[in-house]
Each structure stands twice: as structure tokens, then as C-alpha cells.
Amino acid sequence: MPINAVVWGENVHEQTNVAVRELYPLGMHGTIAAALNQDEAIRATTATLQEPEHGLSEKRLAEADVLLWWGHAAHGEVRDEIVERVQKRVWEGMGLIVLHSGHYSKIFKRLMGTPCSLKWREAGERERVWVINRSHPIAQGLGECIEIGETEMYGEPFAVPEPLETVFVSWYEGGEVFRSGLTYQRGAGRIFYFSPGHETYPIYHNEGVQQVLRNAVRWAHNPAPAWSGITNAPNVPVASAREKIVQKGARLHADGDKGLA
């Protein structure tokens, strides 16, 4: 069975900006999905902000192995109930790949628990994405670095938690550096943040960037059954303890009571 990847795109700049529309006639989400579908192990489809339920119904998310997220101008328009739905699926084991300005998305900030702020500059400068973890699955098939001719600068400090792994560090023509490829885990779900991807530059047409995205989908995929009970918090009766015990002391809860969520 191929990995079921859903590429979620905000799909705003493609509708309002001529330069973006000319660079990405399929939309950025469509371009990314086409790059993923070059790998026979991946079956990528798209979803956008404008669709009912933002294209992320309960059924579709339940069937998704990995979700890729690109947003920029309309983070606040994403409905909170959809964010909660995505978060729960990540906890259950769905992979999440957050791209570029998705660092400010509701879902990424919620999963990180930090502001996710950074420095930035839109000047079309050169970026060199250095591979600093050569043995990582996401870095396979790459050389020492990926050269990007024109990009938006992202700079430190990047207000995110310490990652499990740093895969890439970027250098920019203006002298800044940035941790551009970071991995996390939340519940059973793997998360990868990858910073290249400003919409007015042809970054998602770059072969090295496309290779990273295909690798990331494979890495983020968890083949284990969904941990569907991860949000359950059962109150285990004394009589059900694995070893025989006797109730001692005062009790706040009776058997069968729910906890204080």
C-alpha cells in the first residue's frame, strides 16, 4: 500500500498574486503533490483552505498517513475545530510536515507550545541548505548542501522547543544562519519542519527540495495502527489492579468517576 499523503495549501496567494500564480499554475499544493507522486511509494492528494472543512474531514484525516502543511496569509482563518482534529491525528500517529511560513500556523504553534517566532527578510538572496546529519533518512540522496538561488531569509533565534534532531542548517547571502530542518515527536506522530518555500520564488521546483519532501513523507509515515485511545484517561478500579491491593486513605474519586480534565 502506498503512503497516503495529503498536501494542505492555504491557496490564497495563488489567487491574488500574479507572480505566484505564474510560478505555481497548479498551486503550491499541486506542485508539491506532483513532486511527491514521482515516488511510487507515495500517493499524494491536495486539500485547501477554501474547501468544506478545509478539505480535512474526519474521514480524510483518518485515512491520511502524512499531512503536509503550507500556510502564510490566512493562519487565523483556519477553524479551531479543524486544528484540534489534526492535532488528535498527530497524537494518534499521523505524520506532519510543516513548511516555510507554516511555522506560524495554529497547528504548529499548538504542537510546539511556543511562539515559533523568527527573523525574516524578503530580498531574493541566495540560500545554502547544509546537510548536517548525513545519515538521517530525510537527507538521503542529497549532496553536502542544496543551493537555492533566490529565497526569503529566516534567521535565529527561532522560538521553538529543542528538536529531537537537526537535519539541516541554512546559510543566507546576507550572513544569517537558521536551523532549517528539525524533527519532533508528539504522541505517536512524527513532525518535520522545513523552512525553504517562499511563494514568490520557484523553490518547490528545486530538485533537492523535492527530494527532501519525498524523504520526509517516508520518514514521517508510521505504519503502526493508529493509537486511537491516546486521549482516554481511564479510572482503574481497585478490584482491577493487576496485583491485589487494599484501598487506603481518603478518596477524591469513586470507581467509575471521570478525571478532572
BALOBA-1460 file (C-alpha; in Angstrom, 3 decimals):
// residues 261
<rec num="1" residu="m" x="0.000" y="0.000" z="0.000"/>
<rec num="2" residu="p" x="1.399" y="3.432" z="-0.904"/>
<rec num="3" residu="i" x="1.765" y="6.099" z="1.772"/>
<rec num="4" residu="n" x="-1.344" y="8.296" z="1.732"/>
<rec num="5" residu="a" x="-0.083" y="11.895" z="1.855"/>
<rec num="6" residu="v" x="-2.348" y="14.949" z="1.899"/>
<rec num="7" residu="v" x="-0.796" y="18.288" z="0.893"/>
<rec num="8" residu="w" x="-2.719" y="21.120" z="2.556"/>
<rec num="9" residu="g" x="-2.316" y="24.527" z="0.946"/>
<rec num="10" residu="e" x="-3.716" y="27.855" z="2.005"/>
<rec num="11" residu="n" x="-4.237" y="28.675" z="-1.704"/>
<rec num="12" residu="v" x="-4.532" y="32.425" z="-1.168"/>
<rec num="13" residu="h" x="-1.502" y="33.967" z="-2.881"/>
<rec num="14" residu="e" x="-2.048" y="31.766" z="-5.936"/>
<rec num="15" residu="q" x="-5.398" y="33.529" z="-6.356"/>
<rec num="16" residu="t" x="-4.299" y="37.087" z="-5.570"/>
<rec num="17" residu="n" x="-0.687" y="37.436" z="-6.762"/>
<rec num="18" residu="v" x="0.241" y="37.184" z="-10.453"/>
<rec num="19" residu="a" x="3.878" y="36.249" z="-9.771"/>
<rec num="20" residu="v" x="2.876" y="33.359" z="-7.536"/>
<rec num="21" residu="r" x="0.236" y="32.162" z="-9.980"/>
<rec num="22" residu="e" x="2.769" y="32.163" z="-12.835"/>
<rec num="23" residu="l" x="5.324" y="30.227" z="-10.784"/>
<rec num="24" residu="y" x="2.765" y="27.740" z="-9.497"/>
<rec num="25" residu="p" x="-0.085" y="27.302" z="-12.010"/>
<rec num="26" residu="l" x="-1.081" y="24.114" z="-10.147"/>
<rec num="27" residu="g" x="-0.896" y="25.973" z="-6.847"/>
<rec num="28" residu="m" x="1.970" y="25.316" z="-4.468"/>
<rec num="29" residu="h" x="-0.012" y="22.414" z="-3.034"/>
<rec num="30" residu="g" x="-0.437" y="20.941" z="-6.519"/>
<rec num="31" residu="t" x="3.264" y="21.351" z="-7.318"/>
<rec num="32" residu="i" x="4.282" y="19.676" z="-4.066"/>
<rec num="33" residu="a" x="1.821" y="16.820" z="-4.614"/>
<rec num="34" residu="a" x="3.162" y="16.271" z="-8.142"/>
<rec num="35" residu="a" x="6.712" y="16.078" z="-6.769"/>
<rec num="36" residu="l" x="5.655" y="13.546" z="-4.150"/>
<rec num="37" residu="n" x="3.876" y="11.422" z="-6.725"/>
<rec num="38" residu="q" x="7.165" y="10.877" z="-8.543"/>
<rec num="39" residu="d" x="7.810" y="8.314" z="-5.792"/>
<rec num="40" residu="e" x="5.795" y="5.155" z="-6.422"/>
<rec num="41" residu="a" x="5.634" y="4.565" z="-2.670"/>
<rec num="42" residu="i" x="3.604" y="7.764" z="-2.160"/>
<rec num="43" residu="r" x="0.075" y="8.675" z="-3.234"/>
<rec num="44" residu="a" x="-0.363" y="12.414" z="-2.716"/>
<rec num="45" residu="t" x="-3.576" y="14.420" z="-2.989"/>
<rec num="46" residu="t" x="-4.357" y="18.025" z="-2.086"/>
<rec num="47" residu="a" x="-6.655" y="19.981" z="0.210"/>
<rec num="48" residu="t" x="-7.141" y="23.733" z="0.548"/>
<rec num="49" residu="l" x="-8.443" y="26.307" z="2.978"/>
<rec num="50" residu="q" x="-11.414" y="27.132" z="0.761"/>
<rec num="51" residu="e" x="-12.891" y="23.614" z="0.716"/>
<rec num="52" residu="p" x="-15.585" y="22.488" z="3.184"/>
<rec num="53" residu="e" x="-13.861" y="21.619" z="6.470"/>
<rec num="54" residu="h" x="-10.699" y="22.972" z="4.771"/>
<rec num="55" residu="g" x="-10.557" y="19.659" z="2.911"/>
<rec num="56" residu="l" x="-9.756" y="17.843" z="6.159"/>
<rec num="57" residu="s" x="-12.830" y="15.874" z="7.127"/>
<rec num="58" residu="e" x="-12.694" y="13.280" z="9.898"/>
<rec num="59" residu="k" x="-12.762" y="10.532" z="7.271"/>
<rec num="60" residu="r" x="-9.990" y="12.003" z="5.168"/>
<rec num="61" residu="l" x="-7.707" y="12.575" z="8.137"/>
<rec num="62" residu="a" x="-8.397" y="9.079" z="9.437"/>
<rec num="63" residu="e" x="-7.157" y="7.710" z="6.108"/>
<rec num="64" residu="a" x="-4.129" y="10.018" z="5.901"/>
<rec num="65" residu="d" x="-0.686" y="8.702" z="6.804"/>
<rec num="66" residu="v" x="1.102" y="12.045" z="6.462"/>
<rec num="67" residu="l" x="-0.155" y="15.638" z="6.239"/>
<rec num="68" residu="l" x="1.950" y="18.415" z="4.699"/>
<rec num="69" residu="w" x="1.006" y="21.979" z="5.708"/>
<rec num="70" residu="w" x="1.756" y="25.259" z="3.916"/>
<rec num="71" residu="g" x="0.153" y="28.485" z="5.130"/>
<rec num="72" residu="h" x="1.062" y="32.173" z="5.262"/>
<rec num="73" residu="a" x="-1.575" y="34.886" z="4.883"/>
<rec num="74" residu="a" x="-4.603" y="33.202" z="6.437"/>
<rec num="75" residu="h" x="-3.462" y="31.333" z="9.548"/>
<rec num="76" residu="g" x="-6.296" y="32.918" z="11.517"/>
<rec num="77" residu="e" x="-8.935" y="31.676" z="9.067"/>
<rec num="78" residu="v" x="-8.248" y="28.026" z="9.900"/>
<rec num="79" residu="r" x="-11.081" y="26.866" z="12.134"/>
<rec num="80" residu="d" x="-10.079" y="25.780" z="15.631"/>
<rec num="81" residu="e" x="-12.069" y="22.546" z="15.433"/>
<rec num="82" residu="i" x="-10.042" y="21.529" z="12.371"/>
<rec num="83" residu="v" x="-6.804" y="22.310" z="14.215"/>
<rec num="84" residu="e" x="-7.939" y="20.121" z="17.113"/>
<rec num="85" residu="r" x="-8.846" y="17.373" z="14.649"/>
<rec num="86" residu="v" x="-5.383" y="17.479" z="13.076"/>
<rec num="87" residu="q" x="-3.679" y="17.578" z="16.470"/>
<rec num="88" residu="k" x="-5.518" y="14.471" z="17.610"/>
<rec num="89" residu="r" x="-4.491" y="12.604" z="14.447"/>
<rec num="90" residu="v" x="-0.858" y="13.575" z="15.006"/>
<rec num="91" residu="w" x="-1.082" y="12.240" z="18.569"/>
<rec num="92" residu="e" x="-2.548" y="9.028" z="17.139"/>
<rec num="93" residu="g" x="0.348" y="8.584" z="14.720"/>
<rec num="94" residu="m" x="-0.231" y="10.638" z="11.575"/>
<rec num="95" residu="g" x="2.944" y="12.320" z="10.356"/>
<rec num="96" residu="l" x="3.017" y="16.112" z="9.956"/>
<rec num="97" residu="i" x="5.378" y="18.098" z="7.728"/>
<rec num="98" residu="v" x="5.200" y="21.863" z="8.274"/>
<rec num="99" residu="l" x="6.626" y="24.024" z="5.506"/>
<rec num="100" residu="h" x="8.120" y="27.526" z="5.479"/>
<rec num="101" residu="s" x="5.717" y="30.112" z="6.969"/>
<rec num="102" residu="g" x="3.655" y="27.284" z="8.415"/>
<rec num="103" residu="h" x="5.830" y="27.883" z="11.495"/>
<rec num="104" residu="y" x="3.163" y="30.439" z="12.459"/>
<rec num="105" residu="s" x="0.235" y="28.120" z="11.756"/>
<rec num="106" residu="k" x="-2.176" y="27.316" z="14.545"/>
<rec num="107" residu="i" x="-1.366" y="23.613" z="14.387"/>
<rec num="108" residu="f" x="2.415" y="24.040" z="14.595"/>
<rec num="109" residu="k" x="2.282" y="26.575" z="17.433"/>
<rec num="110" residu="r" x="-0.139" y="24.356" z="19.338"/>
<rec num="111" residu="l" x="2.052" y="21.270" z="18.969"/>
<rec num="112" residu="m" x="5.223" y="23.186" z="19.848"/>
<rec num="113" residu="g" x="3.749" y="25.183" z="22.741"/>
<rec num="114" residu="t" x="5.975" y="28.168" z="21.901"/>
<rec num="115" residu="p" x="5.654" y="31.388" z="19.825"/>
<rec num="116" residu="c" x="7.602" y="29.886" z="16.872"/>
<rec num="117" residu="s" x="8.831" y="33.401" z="16.018"/>
<rec num="118" residu="l" x="11.922" y="34.167" z="13.934"/>
<rec num="119" residu="k" x="13.714" y="36.890" z="11.964"/>
<rec num="120" residu="w" x="12.997" y="37.281" z="8.254"/>
<rec num="121" residu="r" x="13.867" y="39.328" z="5.177"/>
<rec num="122" residu="e" x="12.397" y="39.138" z="1.667"/>
<rec num="123" residu="a" x="15.285" y="40.148" z="-0.595"/>
<rec num="124" residu="g" x="15.723" y="37.300" z="-3.085"/>
<rec num="125" residu="e" x="19.058" y="36.323" z="-1.622"/>
<rec num="126" residu="r" x="20.900" y="33.050" z="-2.044"/>
<rec num="127" residu="e" x="20.408" y="30.195" z="0.449"/>
<rec num="128" residu="r" x="22.628" y="27.201" z="1.011"/>
<rec num="129" residu="v" x="20.847" y="24.427" z="2.936"/>
<rec num="130" residu="w" x="23.639" y="22.452" z="4.592"/>
<rec num="131" residu="v" x="23.074" y="18.773" z="5.375"/>
<rec num="132" residu="i" x="24.451" y="18.413" z="8.901"/>
<rec num="133" residu="n" x="23.013" y="14.958" z="9.641"/>
<rec num="134" residu="r" x="24.171" y="12.995" z="6.603"/>
<rec num="135" residu="s" x="22.864" y="9.636" z="7.835"/>
<rec num="136" residu="h" x="19.317" y="10.830" z="8.530"/>
<rec num="137" residu="p" x="16.605" y="9.287" z="6.291"/>
<rec num="138" residu="i" x="15.367" y="12.757" z="5.308"/>
<rec num="139" residu="a" x="18.823" y="13.643" z="3.946"/>
<rec num="140" residu="q" x="19.268" y="10.617" z="1.694"/>
<rec num="141" residu="g" x="20.046" y="11.257" z="-1.956"/>
<rec num="142" residu="l" x="21.435" y="14.742" z="-1.290"/>
<rec num="143" residu="g" x="24.951" y="16.091" z="-1.526"/>
<rec num="144" residu="e" x="26.591" y="18.306" z="1.071"/>
<rec num="145" residu="c" x="24.017" y="21.030" z="0.565"/>
<rec num="146" residu="i" x="21.088" y="22.285" z="-1.508"/>
<rec num="147" residu="e" x="21.667" y="25.516" z="-3.430"/>
<rec num="148" residu="i" x="18.649" y="27.823" z="-3.690"/>
<rec num="149" residu="g" x="19.216" y="30.817" z="-5.939"/>
<rec num="150" residu="e" x="16.592" y="33.175" z="-4.531"/>
<rec num="151" residu="t" x="14.811" y="32.884" z="-1.222"/>
<rec num="152" residu="e" x="13.391" y="34.646" z="1.817"/>
<rec num="153" residu="m" x="15.809" y="34.790" z="4.732"/>
<rec num="154" residu="y" x="14.793" y="33.148" z="8.003"/>
<rec num="155" residu="g" x="17.064" y="33.888" z="10.937"/>
<rec num="156" residu="e" x="17.692" y="32.911" z="14.525"/>
<rec num="157" residu="p" x="16.541" y="32.948" z="17.205"/>
<rec num="158" residu="f" x="13.804" y="30.519" z="16.201"/>
<rec num="159" residu="a" x="11.469" y="30.228" z="19.186"/>
<rec num="160" residu="v" x="10.717" y="26.506" z="19.049"/>
<rec num="161" residu="p" x="11.465" y="23.712" z="21.536"/>
<rec num="162" residu="e" x="14.778" y="21.907" z="21.285"/>
<rec num="163" residu="p" x="14.250" y="19.403" z="18.450"/>
<rec num="164" residu="l" x="14.854" y="15.687" z="18.576"/>
<rec num="165" residu="e" x="17.171" y="16.097" z="15.575"/>
<rec num="166" residu="t" x="18.530" y="18.927" z="13.474"/>
<rec num="167" residu="v" x="18.873" y="17.715" z="9.894"/>
<rec num="168" residu="f" x="19.596" y="20.974" z="8.024"/>
<rec num="169" residu="v" x="21.116" y="24.363" z="8.811"/>
<rec num="170" residu="s" x="20.802" y="27.149" z="6.236"/>
<rec num="171" residu="w" x="23.212" y="29.965" z="5.417"/>
<rec num="172" residu="y" x="21.976" y="33.101" z="3.655"/>
<rec num="173" residu="e" x="23.745" y="35.572" z="1.417"/>
<rec num="174" residu="g" x="23.200" y="38.327" z="3.977"/>
<rec num="175" residu="g" x="25.143" y="36.361" z="6.605"/>
<rec num="176" residu="e" x="22.387" y="34.859" z="8.769"/>
<rec num="177" residu="v" x="22.058" y="31.179" z="9.633"/>
<rec num="178" residu="f" x="18.925" y="29.208" z="10.520"/>
<rec num="179" residu="r" x="18.010" y="25.710" z="11.714"/>
<rec num="180" residu="s" x="16.024" y="24.880" z="8.593"/>
<rec num="181" residu="g" x="15.204" y="21.201" z="9.112"/>
<rec num="182" residu="l" x="14.020" y="19.994" z="12.532"/>
<rec num="183" residu="t" x="12.290" y="16.830" z="13.759"/>
<rec num="184" residu="y" x="9.913" y="16.332" z="16.679"/>
<rec num="185" residu="q" x="7.539" y="13.719" z="18.024"/>
<rec num="186" residu="r" x="4.203" y="14.407" z="19.669"/>
<rec num="187" residu="g" x="2.342" y="11.355" z="20.910"/>
<rec num="188" residu="a" x="2.788" y="8.702" z="18.214"/>
<rec num="189" residu="g" x="3.184" y="11.270" z="15.416"/>
<rec num="190" residu="r" x="6.435" y="12.364" z="13.820"/>
<rec num="191" residu="i" x="6.822" y="16.037" z="12.859"/>
<rec num="192" residu="f" x="9.296" y="17.628" z="10.448"/>
<rec num="193" residu="y" x="9.694" y="21.377" z="9.974"/>
<rec num="194" residu="f" x="11.408" y="22.505" z="6.748"/>
<rec num="195" residu="s" x="11.864" y="26.221" z="6.145"/>
<rec num="196" residu="p" x="12.556" y="26.734" z="2.385"/>
<rec num="197" residu="g" x="9.423" y="27.588" z="0.415"/>
<rec num="198" residu="h" x="8.605" y="31.292" z="-0.017"/>
<rec num="199" residu="e" x="5.858" y="31.616" z="-2.592"/>
<rec num="200" residu="t" x="7.393" y="34.270" z="-4.890"/>
<rec num="201" residu="y" x="10.401" y="32.059" z="-5.695"/>
<rec num="202" residu="p" x="10.465" y="28.702" z="-7.571"/>
<rec num="203" residu="i" x="11.713" y="26.806" z="-4.524"/>
<rec num="204" residu="y" x="9.288" y="23.875" z="-4.805"/>
<rec num="205" residu="h" x="10.579" y="23.266" z="-8.341"/>
<rec num="206" residu="n" x="14.087" y="22.690" z="-6.930"/>
<rec num="207" residu="e" x="15.040" y="19.019" z="-7.272"/>
<rec num="208" residu="g" x="16.861" y="18.941" z="-3.940"/>
<rec num="209" residu="v" x="13.880" y="20.426" z="-2.113"/>
<rec num="210" residu="q" x="11.568" y="17.921" z="-3.788"/>
<rec num="211" residu="q" x="13.850" y="15.078" z="-2.693"/>
<rec num="212" residu="v" x="13.698" y="16.312" z="0.903"/>
<rec num="213" residu="l" x="9.892" y="16.335" z="0.798"/>
<rec num="214" residu="r" x="9.692" y="12.786" z="-0.568"/>
<rec num="215" residu="n" x="12.176" y="11.584" z="2.047"/>
<rec num="216" residu="a" x="10.277" y="13.395" z="4.776"/>
<rec num="217" residu="v" x="6.982" y="11.720" z="3.853"/>
<rec num="218" residu="r" x="8.634" y="8.300" z="4.044"/>
<rec num="219" residu="w" x="10.240" y="9.191" z="7.400"/>
<rec num="220" residu="a" x="7.062" y="10.645" z="8.926"/>
<rec num="221" residu="h" x="4.930" y="7.643" z="7.982"/>
<rec num="222" residu="n" x="4.090" y="5.450" z="10.974"/>
<rec num="223" residu="p" x="2.918" y="2.031" z="9.721"/>
<rec num="224" residu="a" x="1.611" y="1.007" z="13.153"/>
<rec num="225" residu="p" x="-2.164" y="1.097" z="13.778"/>
<rec num="226" residu="a" x="-3.446" y="4.464" z="14.963"/>
<rec num="227" residu="w" x="-3.239" y="4.958" z="18.725"/>
<rec num="228" residu="s" x="-6.937" y="5.751" z="18.777"/>
<rec num="229" residu="g" x="-7.234" y="5.694" z="22.563"/>
<rec num="230" residu="i" x="-4.420" y="8.110" z="23.252"/>
<rec num="231" residu="t" x="-6.766" y="10.743" z="24.718"/>
<rec num="232" residu="n" x="-8.504" y="8.264" z="27.028"/>
<rec num="233" residu="a" x="-7.750" y="8.509" z="30.755"/>
<rec num="234" residu="p" x="-9.476" y="5.512" z="32.388"/>
<rec num="235" residu="n" x="-10.062" y="5.364" z="36.136"/>
<rec num="236" residu="v" x="-8.870" y="1.854" z="37.060"/>
<rec num="237" residu="p" x="-10.878" y="0.354" z="39.986"/>
<rec num="238" residu="v" x="-9.013" y="-1.125" z="42.933"/>
<rec num="239" residu="a" x="-10.519" y="-4.533" z="42.145"/>
<rec num="240" residu="s" x="-8.983" y="-4.381" z="38.646"/>
<rec num="241" residu="a" x="-5.396" y="-3.866" z="39.798"/>
<rec num="242" residu="r" x="-3.000" y="-6.475" z="38.392"/>
<rec num="243" residu="e" x="-1.810" y="-7.245" z="41.914"/>
<rec num="244" residu="k" x="-4.180" y="-7.439" z="44.889"/>
<rec num="245" residu="i" x="-4.287" y="-4.151" z="46.810"/>
<rec num="246" residu="v" x="-6.406" y="-2.647" z="49.612"/>
<rec num="247" residu="q" x="-7.847" y="0.861" z="49.435"/>
<rec num="248" residu="k" x="-6.053" y="3.136" z="51.917"/>
<rec num="249" residu="g" x="-6.680" y="6.761" z="52.792"/>
<rec num="250" residu="a" x="-9.331" y="9.199" z="51.643"/>
<rec num="251" residu="r" x="-10.540" y="9.177" z="48.036"/>
<rec num="252" residu="l" x="-11.437" y="12.095" z="45.818"/>
<rec num="253" residu="h" x="-12.979" y="9.834" z="43.157"/>
<rec num="254" residu="a" x="-15.178" y="6.771" z="43.284"/>
<rec num="255" residu="d" x="-14.749" y="3.841" z="40.921"/>
<rec num="256" residu="g" x="-16.072" y="4.801" z="37.515"/>
<rec num="257" residu="d" x="-15.715" y="8.561" z="38.045"/>
<rec num="258" residu="k" x="-14.142" y="10.574" z="35.274"/>
<rec num="259" residu="g" x="-10.980" y="12.568" z="35.931"/>
<rec num="260" residu="l" x="-10.767" y="16.329" z="36.142"/>
<rec num="261" residu="a" x="-9.794" y="17.274" z="32.585"/>
